[in-house]
Amino acid sequence: MPRFIIERTFKDGLTVPISDEGAEACRGIVVKNGGAGVTWVHSYVSKDHKKTYCVYDGPDEKAIRQAAERNGLPVDAVSEVSVLDPYFYR
């Protein structure tokens, strides 16, 4: 399955509480993503909480964008990527 990096901007900052409410919000995203055939792998959040860089697996960019729309999440850019790590050359 192809892997994608999704860049998002949250002008007021992204806040996900470390609570049952925050966990439920994340589970809801996972469920809605599944309807588009998309899996959220993990995300990186900038120090000011205004940018996220999310790693997703999905069939294509259209499905990635559809999942974001279902979840009411912004999308600045979607890039299909492959893994390069320092252990590749061993």
Biopython code that builds the backbone (N, CA, C, O; Angstrom):
import numpy as np
from Bio.PDB.StructureBuilder import StructureBuilder

atoms = [
    (1, "MET", "N", (0.858, -1.179, 0.000)),
    (1, "MET", "CA", (0.000, 0.000, 0.000)),
    (1, "MET", "C", (0.898, 1.233, 0.000)),
    (1, "MET", "O", (1.869, 1.284, 0.754)),
    (2, "PRO", "N", (0.596, 2.211, -0.818)),
    (2, "PRO", "CA", (1.396, 3.442, -0.844)),
    (2, "PRO", "C", (1.357, 4.195, 0.495)),
    (2, "PRO", "O", (0.386, 4.120, 1.248)),
    (3, "ARG", "N", (2.436, 4.912, 0.756)),
    (3, "ARG", "CA", (2.542, 5.728, 1.975)),
    (3, "ARG", "C", (2.577, 7.198, 1.574)),
    (3, "ARG", "O", (3.146, 7.565, 0.546)),
    (4, "PHE", "N", (1.952, 8.037, 2.414)),
    (4, "PHE", "CA", (1.844, 9.461, 2.133)),
    (4, "PHE", "C", (2.209, 10.290, 3.366)),
    (4, "PHE", "O", (2.011, 9.859, 4.501)),
    (5, "ILE", "N", (2.740, 11.481, 3.120)),
    (5, "ILE", "CA", (2.913, 12.497, 4.155)),
    (5, "ILE", "C", (1.892, 13.588, 3.852)),
    (5, "ILE", "O", (1.819, 14.098, 2.734)),
    (6, "ILE", "N", (1.108, 13.935, 4.868)),
    (6, "ILE", "CA", (0.108, 14.983, 4.720)),
    (6, "ILE", "C", (0.514, 16.147, 5.608)),
    (6, "ILE", "O", (0.686, 15.984, 6.816)),
    (7, "GLU", "N", (0.664, 17.307, 5.015)),
    (7, "GLU", "CA", (0.992, 18.524, 5.764)),
    (7, "GLU", "C", (-0.307, 19.284, 6.013)),
    (7, "GLU", "O", (-1.096, 19.517, 5.097)),
    (8, "ARG", "N", (-0.510, 19.667, 7.280)),
    (8, "ARG", "CA", (-1.726, 20.386, 7.657)),
    (8, "ARG", "C", (-1.351, 21.628, 8.465)),
    (8, "ARG", "O", (-0.367, 21.621, 9.205)),
    (9, "THR", "N", (-2.138, 22.689, 8.318)),
    (9, "THR", "CA", (-1.973, 23.894, 9.119)),
    (9, "THR", "C", (-3.236, 24.114, 9.939)),
    (9, "THR", "O", (-4.350, 24.080, 9.417)),
    (10, "PHE", "N", (-3.038, 24.342, 11.239)),
    (10, "PHE", "CA", (-4.126, 24.662, 12.166)),
    (10, "PHE", "C", (-3.848, 26.065, 12.678)),
    (10, "PHE", "O", (-3.032, 26.241, 13.583)),
    (11, "LYS", "N", (-4.520, 27.076, 12.108)),
    (11, "LYS", "CA", (-4.182, 28.472, 12.415)),
    (11, "LYS", "C", (-4.326, 28.800, 13.894)),
    (11, "LYS", "O", (-3.602, 29.652, 14.409)),
    (12, "ASP", "N", (-5.250, 28.135, 14.586)),
    (12, "ASP", "CA", (-5.418, 28.356, 16.026)),
    (12, "ASP", "C", (-4.675, 27.319, 16.865)),
    (12, "ASP", "O", (-4.771, 27.332, 18.092)),
    (13, "GLY", "N", (-3.949, 26.438, 16.225)),
    (13, "GLY", "CA", (-3.224, 25.387, 16.926)),
    (13, "GLY", "C", (-4.092, 24.156, 17.112)),
    (13, "GLY", "O", (-5.314, 24.249, 17.229)),
    (14, "LEU", "N", (-3.452, 23.022, 17.137)),
    (14, "LEU", "CA", (-4.131, 21.746, 17.347)),
    (14, "LEU", "C", (-3.978, 21.340, 18.803)),
    (14, "LEU", "O", (-2.869, 21.288, 19.336)),
    (15, "THR", "N", (-5.096, 21.057, 19.431)),
    (15, "THR", "CA", (-5.071, 20.582, 20.810)),
    (15, "THR", "C", (-5.843, 19.279, 20.890)),
    (15, "THR", "O", (-7.037, 19.235, 20.596)),
    (16, "VAL", "N", (-5.160, 18.224, 21.287)),
    (16, "VAL", "CA", (-5.807, 16.943, 21.535)),
    (16, "VAL", "C", (-5.561, 16.639, 23.009)),
    (16, "VAL", "O", (-4.439, 16.314, 23.395)),
    (17, "PRO", "N", (-6.601, 16.743, 23.832)),
    (17, "PRO", "CA", (-6.400, 16.528, 25.257)),
    (17, "PRO", "C", (-5.958, 15.102, 25.574)),
    (17, "PRO", "O", (-6.383, 14.144, 24.928)),
    (18, "ILE", "N", (-5.106, 14.983, 26.570)),
    (18, "ILE", "CA", (-4.683, 13.662, 27.035)),
    (18, "ILE", "C", (-5.737, 13.203, 28.039)),
    (18, "ILE", "O", (-5.578, 13.322, 29.254)),
    (19, "SER", "N", (-6.807, 12.680, 27.478)),
    (19, "SER", "CA", (-7.964, 12.281, 28.278)),
    (19, "SER", "C", (-8.793, 11.300, 27.467)),
    (19, "SER", "O", (-8.464, 10.993, 26.321)),
    (20, "ASP", "N", (-9.859, 10.817, 28.064)),
    (20, "ASP", "CA", (-10.773, 9.947, 27.330)),
    (20, "ASP", "C", (-11.344, 10.665, 26.114)),
    (20, "ASP", "O", (-11.559, 10.047, 25.071)),
    (21, "GLU", "N", (-11.592, 11.969, 26.243)),
    (21, "GLU", "CA", (-12.129, 12.759, 25.131)),
    (21, "GLU", "C", (-11.141, 12.796, 23.968)),
    (21, "GLU", "O", (-11.540, 12.645, 22.813)),
    (22, "GLY", "N", (-9.871, 12.994, 24.259)),
    (22, "GLY", "CA", (-8.841, 13.014, 23.215)),
    (22, "GLY", "C", (-8.691, 11.646, 22.558)),
    (22, "GLY", "O", (-8.550, 11.545, 21.339)),
    (23, "ALA", "N", (-8.722, 10.603, 23.370)),
    (23, "ALA", "CA", (-8.621, 9.242, 22.833)),
    (23, "ALA", "C", (-9.804, 8.933, 21.929)),
    (23, "ALA", "O", (-9.638, 8.326, 20.871)),
    (24, "GLU", "N", (-10.993, 9.348, 22.340)),
    (24, "GLU", "CA", (-12.196, 9.116, 21.530)),
    (24, "GLU", "C", (-12.115, 9.878, 20.213)),
    (24, "GLU", "O", (-12.537, 9.363, 19.178)),
    (25, "ALA", "N", (-11.579, 11.095, 20.234)),
    (25, "ALA", "CA", (-11.421, 11.879, 19.008)),
    (25, "ALA", "C", (-10.487, 11.148, 18.030)),
    (25, "ALA", "O", (-10.762, 11.085, 16.832)),
    (26, "CYS", "N", (-9.402, 10.606, 18.544)),
    (26, "CYS", "CA", (-8.456, 9.870, 17.691)),
    (26, "CYS", "C", (-9.093, 8.596, 17.141)),
    (26, "CYS", "O", (-8.918, 8.273, 15.965)),
    (27, "ARG", "N", (-9.823, 7.879, 17.974)),
    (27, "ARG", "CA", (-10.510, 6.667, 17.495)),
    (27, "ARG", "C", (-11.521, 7.008, 16.407)),
    (27, "ARG", "O", (-11.676, 6.259, 15.442)),
    (28, "GLY", "N", (-12.207, 8.136, 16.561)),
    (28, "GLY", "CA", (-13.166, 8.556, 15.545)),
    (28, "GLY", "C", (-12.505, 8.808, 14.203)),
    (28, "GLY", "O", (-13.061, 8.468, 13.159)),
    (29, "ILE", "N", (-11.320, 9.403, 14.229)),
    (29, "ILE", "CA", (-10.564, 9.633, 12.996)),
    (29, "ILE", "C", (-10.203, 8.304, 12.345)),
    (29, "ILE", "O", (-10.336, 8.139, 11.133)),
    (30, "VAL", "N", (-9.749, 7.366, 13.156)),
    (30, "VAL", "CA", (-9.363, 6.050, 12.637)),
    (30, "VAL", "C", (-10.551, 5.368, 11.961)),
    (30, "VAL", "O", (-10.406, 4.789, 10.884)),
    (31, "VAL", "N", (-11.714, 5.435, 12.586)),
    (31, "VAL", "CA", (-12.911, 4.804, 12.024)),
    (31, "VAL", "C", (-13.291, 5.454, 10.691)),
    (31, "VAL", "O", (-13.553, 4.751, 9.715)),
    (32, "LYS", "N", (-13.325, 6.781, 10.643)),
    (32, "LYS", "CA", (-13.692, 7.479, 9.404)),
    (32, "LYS", "C", (-12.655, 7.240, 8.310)),
    (32, "LYS", "O", (-13.011, 7.118, 7.138)),
    (33, "ASN", "N", (-11.372, 7.170, 8.682)),
    (33, "ASN", "CA", (-10.334, 6.869, 7.698)),
    (33, "ASN", "C", (-10.565, 5.493, 7.074)),
    (33, "ASN", "O", (-10.393, 5.308, 5.869)),
    (34, "GLY", "N", (-10.953, 4.539, 7.907)),
    (34, "GLY", "CA", (-11.173, 3.177, 7.433)),
    (34, "GLY", "C", (-12.218, 3.121, 6.327)),
    (34, "GLY", "O", (-12.114, 2.304, 5.412)),
    (35, "GLY", "N", (-13.214, 3.981, 6.406)),
    (35, "GLY", "CA", (-14.238, 4.031, 5.372)),
    (35, "GLY", "C", (-13.694, 4.445, 4.014)),
    (35, "GLY", "O", (-14.314, 4.182, 2.983)),
    (36, "ALA", "N", (-12.533, 5.092, 4.015)),
    (36, "ALA", "CA", (-11.892, 5.507, 2.763)),
    (36, "ALA", "C", (-10.723, 4.582, 2.407)),
    (36, "ALA", "O", (-10.009, 4.828, 1.435)),
    (37, "GLY", "N", (-10.527, 3.509, 3.205)),
    (37, "GLY", "CA", (-9.424, 2.593, 2.953)),
    (37, "GLY", "C", (-8.071, 3.148, 3.335)),
    (37, "GLY", "O", (-7.048, 2.769, 2.765)),
    (38, "VAL", "N", (-8.070, 4.063, 4.316)),
    (38, "VAL", "CA", (-6.865, 4.791, 4.712)),
    (38, "VAL", "C", (-6.506, 4.446, 6.161)),
    (38, "VAL", "O", (-7.389, 4.284, 7.003)),
    (39, "THR", "N", (-5.200, 4.336, 6.443)),
    (39, "THR", "CA", (-4.713, 4.064, 7.793)),
    (39, "THR", "C", (-3.797, 5.186, 8.252)),
    (39, "THR", "O", (-2.831, 5.528, 7.570)),
    (40, "TRP", "N", (-4.106, 5.759, 9.417)),
    (40, "TRP", "CA", (-3.250, 6.774, 10.039)),
    (40, "TRP", "C", (-2.133, 6.033, 10.768)),
    (40, "TRP", "O", (-2.407, 5.268, 11.693)),
    (41, "VAL", "N", (-0.893, 6.244, 10.374)),
    (41, "VAL", "CA", (0.252, 5.573, 10.990)),
    (41, "VAL", "C", (0.709, 6.353, 12.215)),
    (41, "VAL", "O", (0.752, 5.803, 13.316)),
    (42, "HIS", "N", (1.048, 7.624, 12.039)),
    (42, "HIS", "CA", (1.387, 8.529, 13.143)),
    (42, "HIS", "C", (1.545, 9.938, 12.593)),
    (42, "HIS", "O", (1.538, 10.152, 11.381)),
    (43, "SER", "N", (1.687, 10.888, 13.498)),
    (43, "SER", "CA", (1.829, 12.288, 13.101)),
    (43, "SER", "C", (2.920, 12.964, 13.912)),
    (43, "SER", "O", (3.228, 12.561, 15.034)),
    (44, "TYR", "N", (3.494, 13.993, 13.324)),
    (44, "TYR", "CA", (4.443, 14.870, 13.997)),
    (44, "TYR", "C", (3.760, 16.220, 14.129)),
    (44, "TYR", "O", (3.116, 16.694, 13.193)),
    (45, "VAL", "N", (3.904, 16.837, 15.295)),
    (45, "VAL", "CA", (3.261, 18.124, 15.573)),
    (45, "VAL", "C", (4.350, 19.144, 15.868)),
    (45, "VAL", "O", (5.251, 18.883, 16.666)),
    (46, "SER", "N", (4.270, 20.305, 15.226)),
    (46, "SER", "CA", (5.259, 21.354, 15.476)),
    (46, "SER", "C", (5.138, 21.868, 16.911)),
    (46, "SER", "O", (4.104, 21.709, 17.560)),
    (47, "LYS", "N", (6.202, 22.479, 17.381)),
    (47, "LYS", "CA", (6.249, 22.967, 18.765)),
    (47, "LYS", "C", (5.110, 23.931, 19.082)),
    (47, "LYS", "O", (4.581, 23.927, 20.194)),
    (48, "ASP", "N", (4.728, 24.765, 18.098)),
    (48, "ASP", "CA", (3.645, 25.719, 18.332)),
    (48, "ASP", "C", (2.254, 25.124, 18.067)),
    (48, "ASP", "O", (1.243, 25.813, 18.208)),
    (49, "HIS", "N", (2.212, 23.853, 17.686)),
    (49, "HIS", "CA", (0.964, 23.102, 17.451)),
    (49, "HIS", "C", (0.169, 23.618, 16.252)),
    (49, "HIS", "O", (-1.017, 23.314, 16.123)),
    (50, "LYS", "N", (0.803, 24.388, 15.381)),
    (50, "LYS", "CA", (0.083, 24.934, 14.231)),
    (50, "LYS", "C", (0.269, 24.102, 12.961)),
    (50, "LYS", "O", (-0.497, 24.257, 12.009)),
    (51, "LYS", "N", (1.261, 23.233, 12.934)),
    (51, "LYS", "CA", (1.510, 22.386, 11.761)),
    (51, "LYS", "C", (1.581, 20.935, 12.210)),
    (51, "LYS", "O", (2.115, 20.616, 13.272)),
    (52, "THR", "N", (1.025, 20.062, 11.371)),
    (52, "THR", "CA", (1.228, 18.629, 11.574)),
    (52, "THR", "C", (1.724, 18.022, 10.275)),
    (52, "THR", "O", (1.427, 18.506, 9.182)),
    (53, "TYR", "N", (2.483, 16.957, 10.423)),
    (53, "TYR", "CA", (3.003, 16.171, 9.310)),
    (53, "TYR", "C", (2.596, 14.734, 9.618)),
    (53, "TYR", "O", (3.167, 14.086, 10.494)),
    (54, "CYS", "N", (1.608, 14.254, 8.888)),
    (54, "CYS", "CA", (0.977, 12.981, 9.212)),
    (54, "CYS", "C", (1.401, 11.911, 8.218)),
    (54, "CYS", "O", (1.451, 12.153, 7.012)),
    (55, "VAL", "N", (1.704, 10.738, 8.729)),
    (55, "VAL", "CA", (2.071, 9.599, 7.905)),
    (55, "VAL", "C", (0.838, 8.707, 7.784)),
    (55, "VAL", "O", (0.287, 8.245, 8.783)),
    (56, "TYR", "N", (0.422, 8.479, 6.556)),
    (56, "TYR", "CA", (-0.769, 7.682, 6.272)),
    (56, "TYR", "C", (-0.453, 6.642, 5.211)),
    (56, "TYR", "O", (0.394, 6.862, 4.345)),
    (57, "ASP", "N", (-1.137, 5.509, 5.283)),
    (57, "ASP", "CA", (-1.130, 4.530, 4.208)),
    (57, "ASP", "C", (-2.508, 4.565, 3.563)),
    (57, "ASP", "O", (-3.523, 4.677, 4.250)),
    (58, "GLY", "N", (-2.532, 4.468, 2.252)),
    (58, "GLY", "CA", (-3.806, 4.479, 1.545)),
    (58, "GLY", "C", (-3.621, 4.129, 0.090)),
    (58, "GLY", "O", (-2.497, 4.106, -0.411)),
    (59, "PRO", "N", (-4.715, 3.857, -0.591)),
    (59, "PRO", "CA", (-4.612, 3.424, -1.985)),
    (59, "PRO", "C", (-4.130, 4.521, -2.940)),
    (59, "PRO", "O", (-3.440, 4.231, -3.917)),
    (60, "ASP", "N", (-4.493, 5.789, -2.660)),
    (60, "ASP", "CA", (-4.096, 6.882, -3.547)),
    (60, "ASP", "C", (-4.383, 8.222, -2.874)),
    (60, "ASP", "O", (-4.993, 8.281, -1.806)),
    (61, "GLU", "N", (-3.930, 9.297, -3.521)),
    (61, "GLU", "CA", (-4.102, 10.637, -2.955)),
    (61, "GLU", "C", (-5.580, 10.992, -2.793)),
    (61, "GLU", "O", (-5.960, 11.652, -1.826)),
    (62, "LYS", "N", (-6.400, 10.559, -3.725)),
    (62, "LYS", "CA", (-7.837, 10.855, -3.646)),
    (62, "LYS", "C", (-8.430, 10.301, -2.355)),
    (62, "LYS", "O", (-9.220, 10.981, -1.700)),
    (63, "ALA", "N", (-8.064, 9.082, -1.981)),
    (63, "ALA", "CA", (-8.569, 8.479, -0.739)),
    (63, "ALA", "C", (-8.053, 9.229, 0.486)),
    (63, "ALA", "O", (-8.784, 9.393, 1.462)),
    (64, "ILE", "N", (-6.807, 9.684, 0.445)),
    (64, "ILE", "CA", (-6.230, 10.455, 1.549)),
    (64, "ILE", "C", (-7.028, 11.746, 1.742)),
    (64, "ILE", "O", (-7.384, 12.100, 2.866)),
    (65, "ARG", "N", (-7.300, 12.432, 0.659)),
    (65, "ARG", "CA", (-8.065, 13.680, 0.735)),
    (65, "ARG", "C", (-9.513, 13.431, 1.172)),
    (65, "ARG", "O", (-10.087, 14.231, 1.911)),
    (66, "GLN", "N", (-10.095, 12.332, 0.719)),
    (66, "GLN", "CA", (-11.454, 11.982, 1.119)),
    (66, "GLN", "C", (-11.518, 11.729, 2.621)),
    (66, "GLN", "O", (-12.459, 12.172, 3.280)),
    (67, "ALA", "N", (-10.533, 11.026, 3.168)),
    (67, "ALA", "CA", (-10.497, 10.761, 4.605)),
    (67, "ALA", "C", (-10.379, 12.071, 5.389)),
    (67, "ALA", "O", (-11.048, 12.246, 6.407)),
    (68, "ALA", "N", (-9.541, 12.982, 4.923)),
    (68, "ALA", "CA", (-9.389, 14.280, 5.596)),
    (68, "ALA", "C", (-10.711, 15.034, 5.598)),
    (68, "ALA", "O", (-11.100, 15.617, 6.610)),
    (69, "GLU", "N", (-11.396, 15.021, 4.464)),
    (69, "GLU", "CA", (-12.679, 15.720, 4.368)),
    (69, "GLU", "C", (-13.701, 15.111, 5.338)),
    (69, "GLU", "O", (-14.436, 15.840, 6.005)),
    (70, "ARG", "N", (-13.746, 13.797, 5.413)),
    (70, "ARG", "CA", (-14.672, 13.117, 6.333)),
    (70, "ARG", "C", (-14.417, 13.522, 7.779)),
    (70, "ARG", "O", (-15.340, 13.583, 8.591)),
    (71, "ASN", "N", (-13.156, 13.796, 8.089)),
    (71, "ASN", "CA", (-12.777, 14.141, 9.455)),
    (71, "ASN", "C", (-12.728, 15.641, 9.703)),
    (71, "ASN", "O", (-12.432, 16.071, 10.818)),
    (72, "GLY", "N", (-13.013, 16.444, 8.682)),
    (72, "GLY", "CA", (-12.968, 17.891, 8.850)),
    (72, "GLY", "C", (-11.565, 18.409, 9.101)),
    (72, "GLY", "O", (-11.381, 19.399, 9.808)),
    (73, "LEU", "N", (-10.569, 17.738, 8.519)),
    (73, "LEU", "CA", (-9.169, 18.118, 8.717)),
    (73, "LEU", "C", (-8.637, 18.861, 7.493)),
    (73, "LEU", "O", (-8.966, 18.508, 6.361)),
    (74, "PRO", "N", (-7.821, 19.882, 7.714)),
    (74, "PRO", "CA", (-7.240, 20.611, 6.590)),
    (74, "PRO", "C", (-6.158, 19.785, 5.890)),
    (74, "PRO", "O", (-5.563, 18.889, 6.490)),
    (75, "VAL", "N", (-5.915, 20.092, 4.636)),
    (75, "VAL", "CA", (-4.824, 19.473, 3.875)),
    (75, "VAL", "C", (-4.119, 20.577, 3.112)),
    (75, "VAL", "O", (-4.714, 21.217, 2.246)),
    (76, "ASP", "N", (-2.845, 20.802, 3.432)),
    (76, "ASP", "CA", (-2.034, 21.761, 2.683)),
    (76, "ASP", "C", (-1.349, 21.075, 1.508)),
    (76, "ASP", "O", (-1.286, 21.622, 0.407)),
    (77, "ALA", "N", (-0.836, 19.867, 1.756)),
    (77, "ALA", "CA", (-0.106, 19.131, 0.726)),
    (77, "ALA", "C", (-0.153, 17.645, 1.037)),
    (77, "ALA", "O", (-0.167, 17.235, 2.198)),
    (78, "VAL", "N", (-0.177, 16.850, -0.018)),
    (78, "VAL", "CA", (-0.098, 15.392, 0.089)),
    (78, "VAL", "C", (1.048, 14.953, -0.805)),
    (78, "VAL", "O", (1.092, 15.307, -1.983)),
    (79, "SER", "N", (1.977, 14.180, -0.247)),
    (79, "SER", "CA", (3.112, 13.679, -1.019)),
    (79, "SER", "C", (3.237, 12.180, -0.823)),
    (79, "SER", "O", (3.294, 11.698, 0.308)),
    (80, "GLU", "N", (3.279, 11.441, -1.923)),
    (80, "GLU", "CA", (3.564, 10.006, -1.815)),
    (80, "GLU", "C", (5.057, 9.854, -1.552)),
    (80, "GLU", "O", (5.877, 10.501, -2.203)),
    (81, "VAL", "N", (5.405, 9.001, -0.600)),
    (81, "VAL", "CA", (6.794, 8.852, -0.176)),
    (81, "VAL", "C", (7.182, 7.377, -0.091)),
    (81, "VAL", "O", (6.327, 6.491, -0.099)),
    (82, "SER", "N", (8.478, 7.140, -0.011)),
    (82, "SER", "CA", (8.998, 5.808, 0.280)),
    (82, "SER", "C", (10.017, 5.949, 1.406)),
    (82, "SER", "O", (10.497, 7.048, 1.686)),
    (83, "VAL", "N", (10.336, 4.855, 2.032)),
    (83, "VAL", "CA", (11.222, 4.861, 3.191)),
    (83, "VAL", "C", (12.681, 4.854, 2.738)),
    (83, "VAL", "O", (13.078, 4.087, 1.861)),
    (84, "LEU", "N", (13.449, 5.715, 3.352)),
    (84, "LEU", "CA", (14.907, 5.699, 3.216)),
    (84, "LEU", "C", (15.443, 5.833, 4.625)),
    (84, "LEU", "O", (15.156, 6.809, 5.319)),
    (85, "ASP", "N", (16.220, 4.853, 5.045)),
    (85, "ASP", "CA", (16.807, 4.947, 6.378)),
    (85, "ASP", "C", (18.261, 4.512, 6.300)),
    (85, "ASP", "O", (18.674, 3.912, 5.308)),
    (86, "PRO", "N", (19.052, 4.810, 7.348)),
    (86, "PRO", "CA", (20.476, 4.530, 7.298)),
    (86, "PRO", "C", (20.802, 3.032, 7.303)),
    (86, "PRO", "O", (21.940, 2.655, 7.022)),
    (87, "TYR", "N", (19.839, 2.186, 7.612)),
    (87, "TYR", "CA", (20.080, 0.748, 7.672)),
    (87, "TYR", "C", (19.839, 0.068, 6.332)),
    (87, "TYR", "O", (20.115, -1.122, 6.177)),
    (88, "PHE", "N", (19.326, 0.817, 5.369)),
    (88, "PHE", "CA", (19.037, 0.298, 4.036)),
    (88, "PHE", "C", (20.304, -0.255, 3.372)),
    (88, "PHE", "O", (20.236, -1.236, 2.630)),
    (89, "TYR", "N", (21.448, 0.364, 3.634)),
    (89, "TYR", "CA", (22.676, 0.035, 2.920)),
    (89, "TYR", "C", (23.528, -1.024, 3.613)),
    (89, "TYR", "O", (24.680, -1.219, 3.225)),
    (90, "ARG", "N", (23.025, -1.685, 4.585)),
    (90, "ARG", "CA", (23.808, -2.727, 5.275)),
    (90, "ARG", "C", (23.848, -3.999, 4.492)),
    (90, "ARG", "O", (24.462, -4.973, 4.927)),
]
sb = StructureBuilder()
sb.init_structure("model")
sb.init_model(0)
sb.init_chain("A")
sb.init_seg("    ")
for serial, (resi, resn, name, xyz) in enumerate(atoms, 1):
    if name == "N":
        sb.init_residue(resn, " ", resi, " ")
    sb.init_atom(name, np.array(xyz, "f"), 0.0, 1.0, " ", f" {name:<3s}", serial, name[0])
structure = sb.get_structure()
